[in-house]
């Protein structure tokens, strides 16, 4: 906790990482003086944080914007939204309901530039902007997802590092994988499909193709399935 406080205050900086371990050093030995000596007003920092959040989210409520970085207060986010010349928007959620929020002034151009969703099944990083806010993900897509790396093993519902599965514009399941770098093998520990999603041969083929892409991406030579690609029914947790 004390290290985090010193990091947030600028006394310390992250010098490097090894796996999930962060190594700290004095900020003056990590960050060049010309960058440390630049003073930014609080208003400028809030403006950058809020705009950067909306760039990544596309649209958001005041709460969405504030939670994205967790580096400003709800009061600051609300004041920024009221004064930033944003575009009010309504977005239809998976269940047909409408969610009100705000977007940057170039939202129409950005929407027109968006490509149609691919039909392929994709493994999504749990920290992707679309998935990292559990409340927003559930509200928009009806998908309840929580990364459990900080949850004690005995209390995990799914697994240590489970990835959401996105097909088109909907989340259809989740997959638990681990890279065994000593053996050069990507181990698929379990697959769960969402309620109402059938593990058809075509869908399983798409999953196997995506797992193959993931194996190549992380530099694994082989894939080991410790479960059937057809997965298990919702609720049948390990």
One Martini backbone bead per residue (centre of mass of N, CA, C, O) as a GRO file, in nm:
protein
  238
    1UNK     BB    1   0.059   0.062  -0.022
    2UNK     BB    2   0.299   0.258   0.008
    3UNK     BB    3   0.405   0.223  -0.277
    4UNK     BB    4   0.154   0.330  -0.418
    5UNK     BB    5   0.163   0.613  -0.297
    6UNK     BB    6   0.448   0.682  -0.412
    7UNK     BB    7   0.366   0.641  -0.707
    8UNK     BB    8   0.127   0.847  -0.723
    9UNK     BB    9   0.318   1.094  -0.614
   10UNK     BB   10   0.620   1.047  -0.770
   11UNK     BB   11   0.857   0.915  -0.609
   12UNK     BB   12   0.791   0.666  -0.774
   13UNK     BB   13   0.884   0.413  -1.020
   14UNK     BB   14   0.863   0.197  -1.284
   15UNK     BB   15   1.131   0.015  -1.410
   16UNK     BB   16   1.012  -0.291  -1.400
   17UNK     BB   17   0.928  -0.627  -1.511
   18UNK     BB   18   0.839  -0.964  -1.370
   19UNK     BB   19   0.583  -1.060  -1.477
   20UNK     BB   20   0.391  -0.963  -1.185
   21UNK     BB   21   0.644  -0.794  -1.105
   22UNK     BB   22   0.724  -0.492  -0.956
   23UNK     BB   23   0.976  -0.238  -1.003
   24UNK     BB   24   1.125   0.006  -0.803
   25UNK     BB   25   1.212   0.360  -0.823
   26UNK     BB   26   1.328   0.647  -0.842
   27UNK     BB   27   1.205   0.880  -1.049
   28UNK     BB   28   1.485   1.024  -1.119
   29UNK     BB   29   1.590   0.727  -1.244
   30UNK     BB   30   1.351   0.703  -1.479
   31UNK     BB   31   1.271   1.004  -1.526
   32UNK     BB   32   1.320   1.262  -1.697
   33UNK     BB   33   1.352   1.587  -1.606
   34UNK     BB   34   1.185   1.722  -1.844
   35UNK     BB   35   0.924   1.564  -1.745
   36UNK     BB   36   0.908   1.623  -1.432
   37UNK     BB   37   0.901   1.956  -1.469
   38UNK     BB   38   0.624   1.940  -1.578
   39UNK     BB   39   0.336   2.134  -1.542
   40UNK     BB   40  -0.001   2.033  -1.454
   41UNK     BB   41  -0.304   2.103  -1.443
   42UNK     BB   42  -0.579   1.962  -1.321
   43UNK     BB   43  -0.763   2.020  -1.566
   44UNK     BB   44  -0.576   1.887  -1.778
   45UNK     BB   45  -0.580   1.605  -1.657
   46UNK     BB   46  -0.884   1.555  -1.668
   47UNK     BB   47  -0.915   1.596  -1.970
   48UNK     BB   48  -0.734   1.364  -2.057
   49UNK     BB   49  -0.873   1.131  -1.907
   50UNK     BB   50  -1.157   1.163  -2.036
   51UNK     BB   51  -1.083   1.153  -2.337
   52UNK     BB   52  -0.930   0.884  -2.330
   53UNK     BB   53  -1.171   0.718  -2.239
   54UNK     BB   54  -1.362   0.781  -2.485
   55UNK     BB   55  -1.180   0.673  -2.705
   56UNK     BB   56  -1.198   0.374  -2.587
   57UNK     BB   57  -1.525   0.353  -2.545
   58UNK     BB   58  -1.694   0.583  -2.729
   59UNK     BB   59  -1.884   0.566  -2.471
   60UNK     BB   60  -2.036   0.729  -2.167
   61UNK     BB   61  -2.068   0.765  -1.853
   62UNK     BB   62  -1.962   0.910  -1.582
   63UNK     BB   63  -1.881   0.641  -1.450
   64UNK     BB   64  -1.716   0.525  -1.681
   65UNK     BB   65  -1.504   0.751  -1.692
   66UNK     BB   66  -1.406   0.737  -1.396
   67UNK     BB   67  -1.331   0.418  -1.392
   68UNK     BB   68  -1.115   0.377  -1.609
   69UNK     BB   69  -0.873   0.502  -1.418
   70UNK     BB   70  -0.920   0.601  -1.115
   71UNK     BB   71  -0.796   0.934  -1.111
   72UNK     BB   72  -1.081   1.050  -1.029
   73UNK     BB   73  -1.355   1.206  -0.949
   74UNK     BB   74  -1.691   1.225  -0.988
   75UNK     BB   75  -1.701   1.533  -0.980
   76UNK     BB   76  -1.494   1.584  -1.205
   77UNK     BB   77  -1.640   1.426  -1.427
   78UNK     BB   78  -1.907   1.584  -1.422
   79UNK     BB   79  -1.787   1.863  -1.486
   80UNK     BB   80  -1.661   1.788  -1.756
   81UNK     BB   81  -1.917   1.696  -1.906
   82UNK     BB   82  -2.067   1.980  -1.876
   83UNK     BB   83  -1.796   2.138  -2.040
   84UNK     BB   84  -1.709   1.956  -2.325
   85UNK     BB   85  -1.906   1.925  -2.571
   86UNK     BB   86  -2.086   1.685  -2.587
   87UNK     BB   87  -2.257   1.395  -2.706
   88UNK     BB   88  -2.557   1.279  -2.683
   89UNK     BB   89  -2.646   0.933  -2.614
   90UNK     BB   90  -2.787   0.620  -2.743
   91UNK     BB   91  -2.767   0.274  -2.638
   92UNK     BB   92  -2.824  -0.049  -2.730
   93UNK     BB   93  -2.874  -0.324  -2.571
   94UNK     BB   94  -2.906  -0.663  -2.569
   95UNK     BB   95  -3.210  -0.634  -2.426
   96UNK     BB   96  -3.318  -0.340  -2.569
   97UNK     BB   97  -3.217  -0.132  -2.406
   98UNK     BB   98  -3.139   0.205  -2.302
   99UNK     BB   99  -2.830   0.394  -2.299
  100UNK     BB  100  -2.702   0.669  -2.152
  101UNK     BB  101  -2.467   0.924  -2.283
  102UNK     BB  102  -2.131   1.004  -2.402
  103UNK     BB  103  -1.953   1.185  -2.667
  104UNK     BB  104  -1.760   1.280  -2.893
  105UNK     BB  105  -1.781   1.497  -3.166
  106UNK     BB  106  -1.667   1.243  -3.366
  107UNK     BB  107  -1.869   0.994  -3.359
  108UNK     BB  108  -1.985   0.968  -3.647
  109UNK     BB  109  -1.715   0.916  -3.792
  110UNK     BB  110  -1.640   0.667  -3.623
  111UNK     BB  111  -1.880   0.489  -3.699
  112UNK     BB  112  -1.828   0.488  -4.011
  113UNK     BB  113  -1.530   0.347  -3.965
  114UNK     BB  114  -1.654   0.095  -3.875
  115UNK     BB  115  -1.637  -0.228  -3.888
  116UNK     BB  116  -1.769  -0.509  -3.937
  117UNK     BB  117  -1.826  -0.776  -3.777
  118UNK     BB  118  -1.684  -1.058  -3.732
  119UNK     BB  119  -1.748  -1.412  -3.750
  120UNK     BB  120  -1.537  -1.468  -3.572
  121UNK     BB  121  -1.380  -1.604  -3.304
  122UNK     BB  122  -1.280  -1.431  -2.998
  123UNK     BB  123  -1.017  -1.357  -2.790
  124UNK     BB  124  -1.032  -1.167  -2.491
  125UNK     BB  125  -0.898  -0.941  -2.312
  126UNK     BB  126  -0.972  -0.873  -1.981
  127UNK     BB  127  -0.841  -0.557  -2.028
  128UNK     BB  128  -1.028  -0.465  -2.216
  129UNK     BB  129  -1.242  -0.202  -2.247
  130UNK     BB  130  -1.498  -0.396  -2.285
  131UNK     BB  131  -1.423  -0.584  -2.002
  132UNK     BB  132  -1.312  -0.427  -1.735
  133UNK     BB  133  -1.616  -0.333  -1.691
  134UNK     BB  134  -1.854  -0.507  -1.543
  135UNK     BB  135  -2.104  -0.322  -1.548
  136UNK     BB  136  -2.097  -0.245  -1.851
  137UNK     BB  137  -2.094  -0.527  -1.975
  138UNK     BB  138  -2.367  -0.620  -1.855
  139UNK     BB  139  -2.544  -0.388  -1.968
  140UNK     BB  140  -2.474  -0.426  -2.283
  141UNK     BB  141  -2.425  -0.773  -2.305
  142UNK     BB  142  -2.507  -0.974  -2.070
  143UNK     BB  143  -2.206  -1.009  -1.931
  144UNK     BB  144  -2.062  -1.188  -1.663
  145UNK     BB  145  -1.742  -1.051  -1.570
  146UNK     BB  146  -1.442  -1.174  -1.390
  147UNK     BB  147  -1.140  -1.125  -1.280
  148UNK     BB  148  -0.946  -1.384  -1.070
  149UNK     BB  149  -0.643  -1.315  -0.978
  150UNK     BB  150  -0.745  -1.181  -0.680
  151UNK     BB  151  -0.872  -1.455  -0.612
  152UNK     BB  152  -0.909  -1.699  -0.424
  153UNK     BB  153  -0.912  -2.017  -0.523
  154UNK     BB  154  -1.167  -2.112  -0.346
  155UNK     BB  155  -1.349  -1.852  -0.480
  156UNK     BB  156  -1.356  -1.938  -0.760
  157UNK     BB  157  -1.563  -1.983  -1.044
  158UNK     BB  158  -1.347  -2.039  -1.283
  159UNK     BB  159  -1.045  -1.879  -1.285
  160UNK     BB  160  -0.752  -1.720  -1.298
  161UNK     BB  161  -0.735  -1.690  -1.646
  162UNK     BB  162  -1.005  -1.573  -1.808
  163UNK     BB  163  -1.159  -1.563  -2.129
  164UNK     BB  164  -1.340  -1.408  -2.345
  165UNK     BB  165  -1.601  -1.477  -2.594
  166UNK     BB  166  -1.626  -1.345  -2.927
  167UNK     BB  167  -1.921  -1.323  -3.149
  168UNK     BB  168  -1.924  -1.070  -3.313
  169UNK     BB  169  -2.161  -0.894  -3.087
  170UNK     BB  170  -2.115  -1.146  -2.880
  171UNK     BB  171  -2.105  -1.320  -2.584
  172UNK     BB  172  -2.047  -1.692  -2.560
  173UNK     BB  173  -1.791  -1.714  -2.353
  174UNK     BB  174  -1.523  -1.911  -2.195
  175UNK     BB  175  -1.156  -1.938  -2.129
  176UNK     BB  176  -0.903  -2.165  -2.003
  177UNK     BB  177  -0.555  -2.073  -2.005
  178UNK     BB  178  -0.205  -2.200  -2.053
  179UNK     BB  179   0.139  -2.134  -2.069
  180UNK     BB  180   0.389  -2.380  -2.138
  181UNK     BB  181   0.711  -2.286  -2.181
  182UNK     BB  182   0.880  -2.542  -2.130
  183UNK     BB  183   0.698  -2.703  -2.367
  184UNK     BB  184   0.538  -2.527  -2.580
  185UNK     BB  185   0.233  -2.512  -2.446
  186UNK     BB  186  -0.113  -2.479  -2.491
  187UNK     BB  187  -0.345  -2.488  -2.228
  188UNK     BB  188  -0.673  -2.619  -2.221
  189UNK     BB  189  -0.884  -2.640  -1.944
  190UNK     BB  190  -1.154  -2.465  -2.031
  191UNK     BB  191  -1.505  -2.451  -2.143
  192UNK     BB  192  -1.766  -2.195  -2.167
  193UNK     BB  193  -2.103  -2.160  -2.230
  194UNK     BB  194  -2.361  -1.982  -2.275
  195UNK     BB  195  -2.672  -1.936  -2.241
  196UNK     BB  196  -2.800  -2.054  -2.557
  197UNK     BB  197  -2.527  -2.179  -2.650
  198UNK     BB  198  -2.415  -2.370  -2.910
  199UNK     BB  199  -2.186  -2.643  -2.973
  200UNK     BB  200  -2.114  -2.638  -3.264
  201UNK     BB  201  -1.912  -2.732  -3.510
  202UNK     BB  202  -1.861  -2.446  -3.618
  203UNK     BB  203  -1.789  -2.315  -3.344
  204UNK     BB  204  -1.557  -2.505  -3.268
  205UNK     BB  205  -1.383  -2.441  -3.512
  206UNK     BB  206  -1.344  -2.143  -3.435
  207UNK     BB  207  -1.210  -2.197  -3.166
  208UNK     BB  208  -0.967  -2.360  -3.269
  209UNK     BB  209  -0.858  -2.133  -3.449
  210UNK     BB  210  -0.814  -1.925  -3.218
  211UNK     BB  211  -0.622  -2.094  -3.049
  212UNK     BB  212  -0.410  -2.107  -3.270
  213UNK     BB  213  -0.355  -1.802  -3.275
  214UNK     BB  214  -0.270  -1.781  -2.980
  215UNK     BB  215  -0.029  -1.972  -2.990
  216UNK     BB  216   0.132  -1.803  -3.193
  217UNK     BB  217   0.137  -1.535  -3.033
  218UNK     BB  218   0.290  -1.687  -2.771
  219UNK     BB  219   0.492  -1.917  -2.893
  220UNK     BB  220   0.349  -2.190  -2.944
  221UNK     BB  221   0.364  -2.521  -3.080
  222UNK     BB  222   0.128  -2.635  -2.898
  223UNK     BB  223  -0.185  -2.813  -2.814
  224UNK     BB  224  -0.372  -2.868  -2.504
  225UNK     BB  225  -0.656  -3.062  -2.428
  226UNK     BB  226  -0.832  -3.084  -2.108
  227UNK     BB  227  -1.084  -3.060  -2.295
  228UNK     BB  228  -1.366  -3.013  -2.451
  229UNK     BB  229  -1.468  -2.796  -2.697
  230UNK     BB  230  -1.775  -2.823  -2.605
  231UNK     BB  231  -1.774  -2.818  -2.314
  232UNK     BB  232  -1.982  -2.668  -2.066
  233UNK     BB  233  -2.225  -2.598  -1.873
  234UNK     BB  234  -2.370  -2.374  -1.710
  235UNK     BB  235  -2.252  -2.417  -1.366
  236UNK     BB  236  -2.004  -2.618  -1.438
  237UNK     BB  237  -1.781  -2.581  -1.226
  238UNK     BB  238  -1.460  -2.646  -1.089
   0.00000   0.00000   0.00000
